[in-house]
Amino acid sequence: SIIAGVTVSLGLHMFSTDSAQFVPGGITGIAKILSLLTRNKIGWGWFMLMLNIPIFTLEAIFVNKRLGLILTVYALAQSLSLELFKKFGVWQYNVSEWERIYAAIATGVVTGIGFSIQIMRHGASGGTYAISSLVKHWKPSANIAWLSFVMDASVIVLAFFVFDNSVSAVICTFINLFIADIVVDKCLQGTKDGYKFEII
């Protein structure tokens, strides 16, 4: 969990910079938006912690105690390392307007690797998963895939307004989410496709 959290925060710190003008998906994206609204007076690592800890506490109480504790450790590692990278001036990609797409791709790749580590080891990647499992616990018939889509889509919509009605911010946010999902998929399933034929 610690390695996964630090890997994700490293990708966020280095490439999802203010000059890149896009936000990651899920709870992390909401945390960054809140930090931007405070003009970065409160680091988004602290917002990530404030948003995630209550969710993971509920996860531990109502769904899976062990997983809730593991996700809490993951959130602590991610949030604290993000703030430490900022404090000690770890390198950041200074993005020009036409380079935003590169920053979005790089963020997706690095965070996707971090998510993969967490999923392979513990079967969960963070706040979005925990919210989905809580909803599933209280309402088993809920469509979790649709819920995850709505949460990520809401971040994309918010990015449009936070970055002064910027279409490029929306596109880069979407690209970041898409690349991260591809990386997670490839890390978990490998690069080879398999085909199965059944004769009925």
Phi and psi in degrees as GROMACS dihedral restraints (atoms count N, CA, C in turn):
[ dihedral_restraints ]
;  ai    aj    ak    al  type     phi  dphi    fc
    3     4     5     6     1   -66.9    20    10
    4     5     6     7     1   -46.0    20    10
    6     7     8     9     1   -61.4    20    10
    7     8     9    10     1   -43.3    20    10
    9    10    11    12     1   -62.5    20    10
   10    11    12    13     1   -46.0    20    10
   12    13    14    15     1   -62.4    20    10
   13    14    15    16     1   -42.5    20    10
   15    16    17    18     1   -67.8    20    10
   16    17    18    19     1   -39.0    20    10
   18    19    20    21     1   -62.1    20    10
   19    20    21    22     1   -46.1    20    10
   21    22    23    24     1   -62.5    20    10
   22    23    24    25     1   -46.1    20    10
   24    25    26    27     1   -66.6    20    10
   25    26    27    28     1   -31.5    20    10
   27    28    29    30     1   -64.1    20    10
   28    29    30    31     1   -43.9    20    10
   30    31    32    33     1   -63.1    20    10
   31    32    33    34     1   -41.0    20    10
   33    34    35    36     1   -65.9    20    10
   34    35    36    37     1   -44.9    20    10
   36    37    38    39     1   -66.0    20    10
   37    38    39    40     1   -45.2    20    10
   39    40    41    42     1   -75.2    20    10
   40    41    42    43     1   -35.5    20    10
   42    43    44    45     1  -117.6    20    10
   43    44    45    46     1   -30.4    20    10
   45    46    47    48     1   -89.4    20    10
   46    47    48    49     1    62.1    20    10
   48    49    50    51     1   -86.1    20    10
   49    50    51    52     1   169.2    20    10
   51    52    53    54     1   -62.5    20    10
   52    53    54    55     1   -36.3    20    10
   54    55    56    57     1   -69.7    20    10
   55    56    57    58     1   -23.6    20    10
   57    58    59    60     1   -71.3    20    10
   58    59    60    61     1   -26.8    20    10
   60    61    62    63     1    54.0    20    10
   61    62    63    64     1    56.0    20    10
   63    64    65    66     1  -151.7    20    10
   64    65    66    67     1   166.0    20    10
   66    67    68    69     1  -125.4    20    10
   67    68    69    70     1   149.4    20    10
   69    70    71    72     1   -70.3    20    10
   70    71    72    73     1   175.3    20    10
   72    73    74    75     1   -87.3    20    10
   73    74    75    76     1   172.2    20    10
   75    76    77    78     1    65.6    20    10
   76    77    78    79     1  -150.0    20    10
   78    79    80    81     1   -62.0    20    10
   79    80    81    82     1   -36.6    20    10
   81    82    83    84     1   -60.8    20    10
   82    83    84    85     1   -42.3    20    10
   84    85    86    87     1   -64.7    20    10
   85    86    87    88     1   -40.8    20    10
   87    88    89    90     1   -63.1    20    10
   88    89    90    91     1   -39.6    20    10
   90    91    92    93     1   -62.5    20    10
   91    92    93    94     1   -42.0    20    10
   93    94    95    96     1   -65.7    20    10
   94    95    96    97     1   -40.8    20    10
   96    97    98    99     1   -60.3    20    10
   97    98    99   100     1   -44.3    20    10
   99   100   101   102     1   -62.0    20    10
  100   101   102   103     1   -39.6    20    10
  102   103   104   105     1   -65.1    20    10
  103   104   105   106     1   -41.3    20    10
  105   106   107   108     1   -63.8    20    10
  106   107   108   109     1   -36.3    20    10
  108   109   110   111     1   -67.3    20    10
  109   110   111   112     1   -25.0    20    10
  111   112   113   114     1   -92.3    20    10
  112   113   114   115     1    10.8    20    10
  114   115   116   117     1    57.0    20    10
  115   116   117   118     1    37.3    20    10
  117   118   119   120     1    62.8    20    10
  118   119   120   121     1    20.0    20    10
  120   121   122   123     1   -68.3    20    10
  121   122   123   124     1   -29.5    20    10
  123   124   125   126     1  -115.6    20    10
  124   125   126   127     1   120.8    20    10
  126   127   128   129     1   -62.6    20    10
  127   128   129   130     1   148.2    20    10
  129   130   131   132     1   -72.3    20    10
  130   131   132   133     1   -15.4    20    10
  132   133   134   135     1   -63.5    20    10
  133   134   135   136     1   -38.2    20    10
  135   136   137   138     1   -70.3    20    10
  136   137   138   139     1   -38.6    20    10
  138   139   140   141     1   -64.7    20    10
  139   140   141   142     1   -38.5    20    10
  141   142   143   144     1   -58.6    20    10
  142   143   144   145     1   -42.2    20    10
  144   145   146   147     1   -66.5    20    10
  145   146   147   148     1   -44.7    20    10
  147   148   149   150     1   -63.7    20    10
  148   149   150   151     1   -34.0    20    10
  150   151   152   153     1   -81.7    20    10
  151   152   153   154     1   -38.8    20    10
  153   154   155   156     1   -78.7    20    10
  154   155   156   157     1   -40.1    20    10
  156   157   158   159     1   -58.1    20    10
  157   158   159   160     1   -46.7    20    10
  159   160   161   162     1   -60.3    20    10
  160   161   162   163     1   -38.4    20    10
  162   163   164   165     1   -64.4    20    10
  163   164   165   166     1   -45.1    20    10
  165   166   167   168     1   -71.9    20    10
  166   167   168   169     1   -27.9    20    10
  168   169   170   171     1   -66.1    20    10
  169   170   171   172     1   -43.9    20    10
  171   172   173   174     1   -63.9    20    10
  172   173   174   175     1   -38.1    20    10
  174   175   176   177     1   -59.2    20    10
  175   176   177   178     1   -44.0    20    10
  177   178   179   180     1   -67.4    20    10
  178   179   180   181     1   -36.1    20    10
  180   181   182   183     1   -76.0    20    10
  181   182   183   184     1   -45.7    20    10
  183   184   185   186     1  -101.9    20    10
  184   185   186   187     1   -23.7    20    10
  186   187   188   189     1  -116.4    20    10
  187   188   189   190     1   -65.3    20    10
  189   190   191   192     1  -148.9    20    10
  190   191   192   193     1   106.5    20    10
  192   193   194   195     1   -59.4    20    10
  193   194   195   196     1   -46.8    20    10
  195   196   197   198     1   -62.3    20    10
  196   197   198   199     1   -45.7    20    10
  198   199   200   201     1   -65.6    20    10
  199   200   201   202     1   -38.9    20    10
  201   202   203   204     1   -59.8    20    10
  202   203   204   205     1   -41.1    20    10
  204   205   206   207     1   -68.4    20    10
  205   206   207   208     1   -41.1    20    10
  207   208   209   210     1   -62.6    20    10
  208   209   210   211     1   -43.7    20    10
  210   211   212   213     1   -66.5    20    10
  211   212   213   214     1   -31.6    20    10
  213   214   215   216     1   -65.3    20    10
  214   215   216   217     1   -43.4    20    10
  216   217   218   219     1   -61.5    20    10
  217   218   219   220     1   -43.1    20    10
  219   220   221   222     1   -59.8    20    10
  220   221   222   223     1   -45.6    20    10
  222   223   224   225     1   -64.5    20    10
  223   224   225   226     1   -41.0    20    10
  225   226   227   228     1   -62.5    20    10
  226   227   228   229     1   -46.1    20    10
  228   229   230   231     1   -61.6    20    10
  229   230   231   232     1   -43.3    20    10
  231   232   233   234     1   -66.4    20    10
  232   233   234   235     1   -49.5    20    10
  234   235   236   237     1   -68.8    20    10
  235   236   237   238     1   -46.8    20    10
  237   238   239   240     1   -68.0    20    10
  238   239   240   241     1   -40.7    20    10
  240   241   242   243     1   -66.6    20    10
  241   242   243   244     1   -34.6    20    10
  243   244   245   246     1   -62.0    20    10
  244   245   246   247     1   -42.8    20    10
  246   247   248   249     1   -70.7    20    10
  247   248   249   250     1   -35.2    20    10
  249   250   251   252     1   -68.7    20    10
  250   251   252   253     1   -39.5    20    10
  252   253   254   255     1   -58.9    20    10
  253   254   255   256     1   -41.0    20    10
  255   256   257   258     1   -67.4    20    10
  256   257   258   259     1   -43.7    20    10
  258   259   260   261     1   -63.7    20    10
  259   260   261   262     1   -40.6    20    10
  261   262   263   264     1   -93.6    20    10
  262   263   264   265     1     9.0    20    10
  264   265   266   267     1    66.3    20    10
  265   266   267   268     1    37.6    20    10
  267   268   269   270     1   -60.9    20    10
  268   269   270   271     1   143.1    20    10
  270   271   272   273     1   -51.1    20    10
  271   272   273   274     1   139.2    20    10
  273   274   275   276     1  -129.4    20    10
  274   275   276   277     1   146.1    20    10
  276   277   278   279     1   -75.3    20    10
  277   278   279   280     1   113.0    20    10
  279   280   281   282     1   -83.1    20    10
  280   281   282   283     1   102.7    20    10
  282   283   284   285     1   -93.3    20    10
  283   284   285   286     1   129.7    20    10
  285   286   287   288     1   -85.7    20    10
  286   287   288   289     1   170.5    20    10
  288   289   290   291     1   -58.5    20    10
  289   290   291   292     1   -41.7    20    10
  291   292   293   294     1   -80.0    20    10
  292   293   294   295     1    -8.2    20    10
  294   295   296   297     1   -96.1    20    10
  295   296   297   298     1     0.9    20    10
  297   298   299   300     1   -57.2    20    10
  298   299   300   301     1   -38.7    20    10
  300   301   302   303     1   -63.6    20    10
  301   302   303   304     1   -34.6    20    10
  303   304   305   306     1   -66.0    20    10
  304   305   306   307     1   -40.1    20    10
  306   307   308   309     1   -64.6    20    10
  307   308   309   310     1   -39.8    20    10
  309   310   311   312     1   -63.7    20    10
  310   311   312   313     1   -42.6    20    10
  312   313   314   315     1   -64.9    20    10
  313   314   315   316     1   -47.0    20    10
  315   316   317   318     1   -61.6    20    10
  316   317   318   319     1   -41.3    20    10
  318   319   320   321     1   -61.4    20    10
  319   320   321   322     1   -44.4    20    10
  321   322   323   324     1   -60.3    20    10
  322   323   324   325     1   -41.8    20    10
  324   325   326   327     1   -66.1    20    10
  325   326   327   328     1   -51.9    20    10
  327   328   329   330     1   -67.3    20    10
  328   329   330   331     1   -45.9    20    10
  330   331   332   333     1   -67.8    20    10
  331   332   333   334     1   -33.9    20    10
  333   334   335   336     1   -60.7    20    10
  334   335   336   337     1   -39.5    20    10
  336   337   338   339     1   -63.4    20    10
  337   338   339   340     1   -44.0    20    10
  339   340   341   342     1   -62.3    20    10
  340   341   342   343     1   -43.7    20    10
  342   343   344   345     1   -60.8    20    10
  343   344   345   346     1   -40.3    20    10
  345   346   347   348     1   -62.2    20    10
  346   347   348   349     1   -42.1    20    10
  348   349   350   351     1   -58.9    20    10
  349   350   351   352     1   -46.3    20    10
  351   352   353   354     1   -65.8    20    10
  352   353   354   355     1   -42.5    20    10
  354   355   356   357     1   -67.9    20    10
  355   356   357   358     1   -43.7    20    10
  357   358   359   360     1   -63.2    20    10
  358   359   360   361     1   -35.3    20    10
  360   361   362   363     1   -84.6    20    10
  361   362   363   364     1   -38.5    20    10
  363   364   365   366     1  -128.2    20    10
  364   365   366   367     1    -4.7    20    10
  366   367   368   369     1    77.6    20    10
  367   368   369   370     1    13.5    20    10
  369   370   371   372     1  -150.6    20    10
  370   371   372   373     1   148.6    20    10
  372   373   374   375     1  -118.1    20    10
  373   374   375   376     1     4.7    20    10
  375   376   377   378     1   140.8    20    10
  376   377   378   379     1  -151.9    20    10
  378   379   380   381     1   -60.9    20    10
  379   380   381   382     1   -42.3    20    10
  381   382   383   384     1   -61.6    20    10
  382   383   384   385     1   -42.7    20    10
  384   385   386   387     1   -62.8    20    10
  385   386   387   388     1   -45.2    20    10
  387   388   389   390     1   -62.6    20    10
  388   389   390   391     1   -42.1    20    10
  390   391   392   393     1   -62.1    20    10
  391   392   393   394     1   -42.9    20    10
  393   394   395   396     1   -61.9    20    10
  394   395   396   397     1   -42.8    20    10
  396   397   398   399     1   -69.2    20    10
  397   398   399   400     1   -32.8    20    10
  399   400   401   402     1   -67.0    20    10
  400   401   402   403     1   -44.5    20    10
  402   403   404   405     1   -62.1    20    10
  403   404   405   406     1   -42.0    20    10
  405   406   407   408     1   -63.4    20    10
  406   407   408   409     1   -35.6    20    10
  408   409   410   411     1   -65.6    20    10
  409   410   411   412     1   -44.8    20    10
  411   412   413   414     1   -83.1    20    10
  412   413   414   415     1   -27.7    20    10
  414   415   416   417     1  -138.1    20    10
  415   416   417   418     1    85.3    20    10
  417   418   419   420     1   -56.7    20    10
  418   419   420   421     1   -25.1    20    10
  420   421   422   423     1   -82.9    20    10
  421   422   423   424     1    -3.3    20    10
  423   424   425   426     1   -65.1    20    10
  424   425   426   427     1   144.6    20    10
  426   427   428   429     1   -86.0    20    10
  427   428   429   430     1   100.8    20    10
  429   430   431   432     1   -68.5    20    10
  430   431   432   433     1   -38.3    20    10
  432   433   434   435     1   -60.2    20    10
  433   434   435   436     1   -42.7    20    10
  435   436   437   438     1   -66.0    20    10
  436   437   438   439     1   -39.3    20    10
  438   439   440   441     1   -62.6    20    10
  439   440   441   442     1   -45.0    20    10
  441   442   443   444     1   -61.5    20    10
  442   443   444   445     1   -41.4    20    10
  444   445   446   447     1   -61.9    20    10
  445   446   447   448     1   -44.1    20    10
  447   448   449   450     1   -62.3    20    10
  448   449   450   451     1   -41.7    20    10
  450   451   452   453     1   -64.4    20    10
  451   452   453   454     1   -43.8    20    10
  453   454   455   456     1   -70.3    20    10
  454   455   456   457     1   -38.9    20    10
  456   457   458   459     1   -63.9    20    10
  457   458   459   460     1   -36.1    20    10
  459   460   461   462     1   -63.9    20    10
  460   461   462   463     1   -35.3    20    10
  462   463   464   465     1   -67.1    20    10
  463   464   465   466     1   -40.1    20    10
  465   466   467   468     1   -62.0    20    10
  466   467   468   469     1   -42.6    20    10
  468   469   470   471     1   -65.1    20    10
  469   470   471   472     1   -43.4    20    10
  471   472   473   474     1   -62.2    20    10
  472   473   474   475     1   -36.1    20    10
  474   475   476   477     1   -59.4    20    10
  475   476   477   478     1   -36.1    20    10
  477   478   479   480     1   -58.2    20    10
  478   479   480   481     1   -44.0    20    10
  480   481   482   483     1   -80.6    20    10
  481   482   483   484     1   -36.8    20    10
  483   484   485   486     1   -63.7    20    10
  484   485   486   487     1   -37.7    20    10
  486   487   488   489     1   -99.6    20    10
  487   488   489   490     1    44.3    20    10
  489   490   491   492     1    54.7    20    10
  490   491   492   493     1    54.0    20    10
  492   493   494   495     1    55.6    20    10
  493   494   495   496     1    40.8    20    10
  495   496   497   498     1   -87.8    20    10
  496   497   498   499     1   118.5    20    10
  498   499   500   501     1   -68.5    20    10
  499   500   501   502     1   -36.5    20    10
  501   502   503   504     1   -63.1    20    10
  502   503   504   505     1   -32.7    20    10
  504   505   506   507     1   -64.4    20    10
  505   506   507   508     1   -39.8    20    10
  507   508   509   510     1   -66.0    20    10
  508   509   510   511     1   -46.3    20    10
  510   511   512   513     1   -62.1    20    10
  511   512   513   514     1   -45.3    20    10
  513   514   515   516     1   -67.3    20    10
  514   515   516   517     1   -36.1    20    10
  516   517   518   519     1   -63.9    20    10
  517   518   519   520     1   -43.4    20    10
  519   520   521   522     1   -63.7    20    10
  520   521   522   523     1   -43.9    20    10
  522   523   524   525     1   -60.9    20    10
  523   524   525   526     1   -43.3    20    10
  525   526   527   528     1   -57.8    20    10
  526   527   528   529     1   -47.2    20    10
  528   529   530   531     1   -62.8    20    10
  529   530   531   532     1   -43.6    20    10
  531   532   533   534     1   -64.2    20    10
  532   533   534   535     1   -47.0    20    10
  534   535   536   537     1   -64.7    20    10
  535   536   537   538     1   -42.7    20    10
  537   538   539   540     1   -60.0    20    10
  538   539   540   541     1   -42.2    20    10
  540   541   542   543     1   -63.8    20    10
  541   542   543   544     1   -40.1    20    10
  543   544   545   546     1   -64.1    20    10
  544   545   546   547     1   -45.0    20    10
  546   547   548   549     1   -62.0    20    10
  547   548   549   550     1   -45.0    20    10
  549   550   551   552     1   -59.7    20    10
  550   551   552   553     1   -45.7    20    10
  552   553   554   555     1   -60.6    20    10
  553   554   555   556     1   -45.4    20    10
  555   556   557   558     1   -69.4    20    10
  556   557   558   559     1   -37.9    20    10
  558   559   560   561     1   -66.6    20    10
  559   560   561   562     1   -36.6    20    10
  561   562   563   564     1   -81.8    20    10
  562   563   564   565     1   -35.6    20    10
  564   565   566   567     1  -107.9    20    10
  565   566   567   568     1   -11.0    20    10
  567   568   569   570     1    87.4    20    10
  568   569   570   571     1   175.0    20    10
  570   571   572   573     1   -94.7    20    10
  571   572   573   574     1    -7.1    20    10
  573   574   575   576     1   -95.4    20    10
  574   575   576   577     1   137.7    20    10
  576   577   578   579     1   -92.4    20    10
  577   578   579   580     1   146.3    20    10
  579   580   581   582     1  -119.3    20    10
  580   581   582   583     1   149.1    20    10
  582   583   584   585     1  -125.8    20    10
  583   584   585   586     1   138.6    20    10
  585   586   587   588     1  -123.9    20    10
  586   587   588   589     1   129.1    20    10
  588   589   590   591     1  -114.6    20    10
  589   590   591   592     1   133.4    20    10
  591   592   593   594     1  -123.3    20    10
  592   593   594   595     1   132.3    20    10
  594   595   596   597     1  -100.8    20    10
  595   596   597   598     1   118.7    20    10
